[in-house]
Amino acid sequence: MWLPFFDKLVFTKEKPTLTSDIQHWNNVYTVKVNPITSPKKNSVIIYAHGNKWDLGRLRNERILHKIANITHCPIVAFEFAGYGVDHKNPVSSEQTVQNILSTFKTLRRQYHHVYFYGFSIGAGIVAEALNRLKIDRKPFPSAIFLQGAFTSVLDTPEAKRKLGAFHGTCKLFFNLFQVQDILIEKTKRKLPLVYFIHGTRDQTCPFAPIEKLAHVIDAKMIWIEEGGHNQLEDAPEFAKLLGEAFRKLP
């Protein structure tokens, strides 16, 4: 009953940015970008974008190209329910989680190593997907990258502003996108390697709670000094540190 309210609170979609080269797998819209040189064998990234993004904007601003060329991994982004080319359907957190799980199910048959990469609200989608997967059963993502993440979506400054005096009450009803709780619980059961990528000046998803969580779960940290929430991909240290991280992965 409360889920549509949660979806309206959390998701903020813009006018759809349409693009070519979109594929349709199991009722999920996706777009794939390959690295220019030296592809990492038998590996792929599944990318969950942020709010106000869609597949078209990702392509236009070449976010996927940048990450693919830094990591030398092909990257597949999936569309959120109700966003972009799927804009005629209602926004839905549940369907979006099903979209990433469906994409994972498809790609795990083709690649030995599948990495999850979530940006902003996409980090919440990744966490929810992990929560649905059985960590003690293969296959499971080989590594997890969370960029501009939050510990709980209801604790972000924007959610607190929208909810005002109802913030505490809403936290009693909604337990979706609890990134911190999910990661701590999964860590107890040998969660795969987690990397946090975060700007130290991020005002949308503040840095301090993520820094604390990284220490709690013994995650790897890629901090971008003076970086904000968006455009971290353009920082020189982003390419250096992310590239180093992927070179160490199987």
Steps between C-alpha positions, in 0.01 A plus 500: 500500500779739591737407217363748240547780755858387560567492126371855454713616790822334385498513120537821301491440128556765235363530148619183323821515299466239229792332331575243234674166559258401776449129545199327653576194715220327688292820501795707628648782293880500500792661322847351472833676450827318434847635587709625212803286576611198707166371625511312831420138410182337629400809702215752478361789706128549567439873554210648697469871425394785726185706536428742213703271273394252236670295229488787253674743731761239592578458131497872421735590783713192429504384863495136395781554248720658768451217748539229235829646376636549853413149615551323165167330565188498287222675688126440481260761639136412555207740502301575813130424485321813379817676384630588154384265227273336762337834591146386413504257792470606865809557711553197722778411744392135501504470121837678481651247742354224284663667198851476645441142613375406154804666341728312739327171421559559129865611526615237749444240228742684272770625740696340782532825696210745533557823695220718638550877475241737647502879493294700754148352508650221289701399808169436673384287208824300518459451876142378457614260228768362734235458765300274267796284397621204705856591591596141579391380158669560170479701289541824692658830387879481511534855635279798580570867424284769660555858385340795677309258721291563812463293816120528487301683235273653766801652674617703199461878534243505216279236664516677835401827330202339325377313806554769762330405825390166350858378450512285813157350436585404142813318615273268699304401187763479227799269508601515132840631389657449842850474355679498835283230659516275194877526461568440869275193499652362179854567627435256783452238229812582297374769266715538187743790486328839531643827370360839598567784256414836655577869476606651830283808428186311402198698623235265357624186676740622768846348524534443877237222542643307204856535631382355832312215329804416287705445815224292664475251212870524404418630151755643260485877465545722197468853631501792257635800690278809462269296276124554507217266411510514120774495237748308714590316181674815375740517796856385409528285813172322414653331196822419684338349812216317326740358244728373776204339677390309191850382421502320835168324437480149357 
